[in-house]
Each structure stands twice: as structure tokens, then as C-alpha cells.
Amino acid sequence: MARLEGKVCLVTGAASNPGLGYAAVQLFAREGAKLAISDIDEAGLEACAAAARAAGAEVLAFRQDVTSEEGWTHAMDAIKDKFGRLDVLVNNAGIAMLKPLAEFTLAEYHRQMDVNMTSVFLGSRAAAELMREGGGGSIVNMSSIAGLVGVPGVSAYGASKGGVRLFSKTVALEYATAGVRCNTVHPGVIDTNMQQVSIRDNPEVFEQLKREIPMGRMGRPEEVAQCVLFLASDDSSYVTGSELVVDGGQFAQ
Ligand SMILES: NC(=O)c1ccc[n+]([C@@H]2O[C@H](COP(=O)([O-])OP(=O)(O)OC[C@H]3O[C@@H](n4cnc5c(N)ncnc54)[C@H](O)[C@@H]3O)[C@@H](O)[C@H]2O)c1
């Protein structure tokens, strides 16, 4: 049986291809999920929806800026109208502003925190209550290995991802008896559009990074999607408040 058969799943930041949200959506579609997908990039979102529909999934696609509280209210309303419930939320949308601390403006810092961390607060708060009403669910929050250890050049990004990590543990504890699980995924260097931009901007840093990956290569978005699927599905029914590192061994050193 498909691992998400009949489950209603919302994935944010689904438009970018190659991207982690897009890959999760396509895997979820093959695993029998009913999908709600969102992004600010409407053209990319439509392409993601079309591919998921071609795989047989029922898909509700809508524009959503994850930093907007009102946007989350609309998202929950649209999902309730279409599917009547929500079983899985993947808080995936994110941006990476990479530069030395001294060059960061306060506005950039706030932007980084809003998109990566405030979004997770807003989304988890909205979804956890809807899931509680439905008898339970699973929230998967996308962090990073930069949310586990310090990395030069990622001060605000690392703060946002470290925040996501600890925030998720608290959600897990507050909702444990309600059957709502909450876990984080910590990718290393994965070959997506986001990563291609940072390789283009910092080619030497990337060469150094690649040498530090024990498996000697970047990860593929599909390899992260498999971890997201595990945490989203009932296969992880006793897993909450945990962190799943998917990094080719980088963090083991
Ligand atoms: N690629 C990696 O190596 C890597 C490593 C660790 C963590 N991550 C995290 O994984 C997640 C996905 O990363 P990716 O590599 O697929 O990035 P990506 O840039 O390829 O895709 C991110 C998506 O988020 C969307 N987005 C950005 N701001 C948004 C907003 N305000 N509202 C709604 N959508 C918005 C973008 O339009 C895009 O479609 C991010 O949270 C990222 O920080 C990525």
C-alpha cells in the first residue's frame, strides 16, 4: 500500500525544480497523497502541480507567501474547503542569504528570519490546531546542518535554521498527546536551484565544502524527499521532536 494513501499534505516552497519541496511533492504524489502545494512563484508552482497530477494525485495549488499570517489563514481555509482536513505539513519554503556578519544589514537579517523561521512558527501554529481537530498529523520542518553547527558566512541563515530545530521540539512536546508529531530534517549540500546560486557566487567555498563531504558528492533532492516521506508517513508513528540529518556523512565528523 502507498505510504501516504489518502493523507492530505501541504508542502510549501514547492515551485523550484530542482528543489526539495518539488521533489517531496512528486514523491508524495506517487505515494498516494492528496496534495496542497504553495509558493510565491506561480509559474513554477503550476508546473509542479501538473507533474503531480500526471502521477495521479489530486492537487490544490495556491500562491502563498509563507511570511504572511493572513496567507496562512487563507491556506488553512482553502485546504478545509477542498479536503476537509490536514494530515501533513512540510514547512519547506526558505531562502539563503550568505555573507559575512559584518556585511549584513538589519533588514536582511529580518528578511532571513521571516522567511525561514517566522514562517515555520505561523505554519506550525495554524496546522497543528487543524491536525488536532482531525485527530493527529505530522509536521516536518526543513532545517539544515547549518542549524546544528556554525558555518562561516551563514550567521542569520544558521540562526533561522537553529531556531527551527528547537522550535520544532517544543511543538512536538506541546502536541504529543494530541497525536501531532513534529520533526526536523537537516540536509547538507543538496543539488537544488538554491545550491546552484551559492555555488555560482562562491565557487571556492563550494570546492572546499565538497571535499568535506565523506560521500564525496552533493545529495539529490529525491534523497531528502525520502527522509521527509518517512517523517510524514505513519512509518514514523513513534518519532517526534527528533532531527533527521541527510548529508552524506558531513555532520558525523
Ligand atoms: N539545497 C540545500 O543544500 C539545502 C540544505 C539545507 C537546507 N535547505 C533548506 O531546504 C529548503 C528548500 O531549499 P531548496 O534548496 O529546495 O531551495 P530553492 O530555492 O530551490 O526552493 C525554495 C522555494 O521556496 C520558495 N520561497 C522562497 N520564499 C518564499 C516565501 N516567502 N513564500 C513562499 N515560498 C517561498 C521559492 O520560490 C522556491 O520555490 C529551504 O528551507 C532551505 O533552507 C536546503
The ligand as a Tripos MOL2 file, in Angstrom:
@<TRIPOS>MOLECULE
LIG
   44    48     1     0     0
SMALL
NO_CHARGES

@<TRIPOS>ATOM
      1 N1         19.6590   22.8310   -1.0300 N.am      1 LIG1
      2 C1         20.3370   22.6350    0.0710 C.2       1 LIG1
      3 O1         21.5040   22.2690    0.0330 O.2       1 LIG1
      4 C2         19.6830   22.8420    1.4110 C.ar      1 LIG1
      5 C3         20.4060   22.4510    2.5310 C.ar      1 LIG1
      6 C4         19.8450   22.6060    3.7830 C.ar      1 LIG1
      7 C5         18.5670   23.1310    3.9020 C.ar      1 LIG1
      8 N2         17.8800   23.5180    2.7920 N.ar      1 LIG1
      9 C6         16.5540   24.0720    3.0080 C.3       1 LIG1
     10 O2         15.5960   23.3570    2.2400 O.3       1 LIG1
     11 C7         14.5240   24.2210    1.8510 C.3       1 LIG1
     12 C8         14.3580   24.1410    0.3520 C.3       1 LIG1
     13 O3         15.5730   24.5280   -0.2530 O.3       1 LIG1
     14 P1         15.8850   24.3650   -1.8020 P.3       1 LIG1
     15 O4         17.3240   24.0760   -1.8950 O.co2     1 LIG1
     16 O5         14.8980   23.4790   -2.4320 O.co2     1 LIG1
     17 O6         15.6450   25.8880   -2.2620 O.3       1 LIG1
     18 P2         15.0520   26.5160   -3.6060 P.3       1 LIG1
     19 O7         15.4850   27.9260   -3.6300 O.co2     1 LIG1
     20 O8         15.4340   25.6440   -4.7630 O.co2     1 LIG1
     21 O9         13.4740   26.4400   -3.3640 O.3       1 LIG1
     22 C9         12.8800   27.2150   -2.3550 C.3       1 LIG1
     23 C10        11.4580   27.5490   -2.7390 C.3       1 LIG1
     24 O10        10.8990   28.3920   -1.7030 O.3       1 LIG1
     25 C11        10.1410   29.4150   -2.3330 C.3       1 LIG1
     26 N3         10.0420   30.5970   -1.4710 N.ar      1 LIG1
     27 C12        11.0000   31.4870   -1.1430 C.ar      1 LIG1
     28 N4         10.4880   32.4590   -0.3500 N.ar      1 LIG1
     29 C13         9.1650   32.1850   -0.1910 C.ar      1 LIG1
     30 C14         8.1040   32.8100    0.5080 C.ar      1 LIG1
     31 N5          8.2850   33.9590    1.1840 N.pl3     1 LIG1
     32 N6          6.8750   32.2300    0.4840 N.ar      1 LIG1
     33 C15         6.6720   31.0820   -0.1990 C.ar      1 LIG1
     34 N7          7.6420   30.4410   -0.8980 N.ar      1 LIG1
     35 C16         8.8780   30.9920   -0.8940 C.ar      1 LIG1
     36 C17        10.9140   29.7300   -3.6120 C.3       1 LIG1
     37 O11        10.0950   30.4050   -4.5640 O.3       1 LIG1
     38 C18        11.3400   28.3270   -4.0550 C.3       1 LIG1
     39 O12        10.3930   27.7300   -4.8870 O.3       1 LIG1
     40 C19        14.8900   25.6070    2.3730 C.3       1 LIG1
     41 O13        14.2490   25.8370    3.6000 O.3       1 LIG1
     42 C20        16.3930   25.5170    2.5450 C.3       1 LIG1
     43 O14        16.8750   26.4320    3.5030 O.3       1 LIG1
     44 C21        18.4120   23.3810    1.5460 C.ar      1 LIG1
@<TRIPOS>BOND
     1     1     2 1
     2     2     3 2
     3     2     4 1
     4     4     5 ar
     5     4    44 ar
     6     5     6 ar
     7     6     7 ar
     8     7     8 ar
     9     8     9 1
    10     8    44 ar
    11     9    10 1
    12     9    42 1
    13    10    11 1
    14    11    12 1
    15    11    40 1
    16    12    13 1
    17    13    14 1
    18    14    15 2
    19    14    16 1
    20    14    17 1
    21    17    18 1
    22    18    19 2
    23    18    20 1
    24    18    21 1
    25    21    22 1
    26    22    23 1
    27    23    24 1
    28    23    38 1
    29    24    25 1
    30    25    26 1
    31    25    36 1
    32    26    27 ar
    33    26    35 ar
    34    27    28 ar
    35    28    29 ar
    36    29    30 ar
    37    29    35 ar
    38    30    31 1
    39    30    32 ar
    40    32    33 ar
    41    33    34 ar
    42    34    35 ar
    43    36    37 1
    44    36    38 1
    45    38    39 1
    46    40    41 1
    47    40    42 1
    48    42    43 1
@<TRIPOS>SUBSTRUCTURE
     1 LIG1         1 GROUP 0 **** ****
